[in-house]
Amino acid sequence: MNTLIILNDSKETFTSSGISMGTAIFTSLAVVCSWTRNRSVFWAFVAGVLNIFYVIYWLMTRTEEEQRKKR
């Protein structure tokens, strides 16, 4: 019983003080997409802050050349 309480307490502390995995993934994805398109540290930083919104914007505004690189 004591072991379960200790594990539960550490889990709560970890999740309340860190970032979620989804946030880290979308931030990384936004920075990479922005860097690929703009080659600018400033715009990569802005995209990282706006992460999910930039990823959606990037998906909606891809050029034909960017779509061909995937294949």
C-alpha positions in Angstrom: 0.0 0.0 0.0 2.8 2.4 0.8 4.6 1.7 -2.5 1.5 2.6 -4.5 1.2 6.0 -2.7 4.8 6.8 -3.3 4.5 6.0 -7.0 1.4 8.0 -7.3 2.9 11.0 -5.6 6.0 11.0 -7.9 3.7 10.7 -11.0 1.7 13.7 -10.0 4.8 15.8 -9.3 6.4 14.9 -12.7 3.3 15.7 -14.7 2.6 19.0 -13.0 6.2 20.3 -13.5 7.0 19.2 -17.0 5.7 19.6 -20.5 3.6 16.9 -22.2 4.9 14.7 -25.0 2.4 16.1 -27.5 3.6 19.6 -26.8 7.2 18.6 -27.4 6.4 16.8 -30.6 4.4 19.6 -32.1 7.0 22.2 -31.1 9.7 20.2 -32.7 7.6 19.6 -35.8 6.8 23.3 -36.1 10.4 24.3 -35.8 11.6 21.8 -38.4 8.8 22.8 -40.9 9.6 26.5 -40.4 13.3 26.0 -40.8 12.8 23.9 -44.0 10.7 26.6 -45.5 12.3 29.9 -44.3 15.9 29.0 -43.2 15.5 31.6 -40.4 16.1 31.1 -36.7 13.7 33.9 -35.8 10.8 32.3 -37.7 11.7 28.9 -36.4 11.4 30.4 -32.8 8.0 32.0 -33.6 6.8 28.7 -35.1 7.9 26.9 -32.0 5.9 29.3 -29.8 2.8 28.9 -32.0 3.5 25.2 -32.5 0.1 23.5 -33.4 -1.2 26.6 -35.2 1.9 26.8 -37.3 1.8 23.1 -38.2 -1.9 23.5 -39.4 -0.9 26.6 -41.3 2.0 24.8 -42.9 -0.1 21.9 -44.0 -2.7 24.2 -45.6 -0.1 26.3 -47.5 2.4 23.7 -48.8 3.7 24.3 -52.2 3.8 21.6 -54.9 7.6 21.4 -54.5 7.2 20.7 -50.8 4.6 18.0 -51.5 6.9 16.3 -54.1 9.8 16.1 -51.6 7.7 13.7 -49.5 7.5 11.1 -52.3 
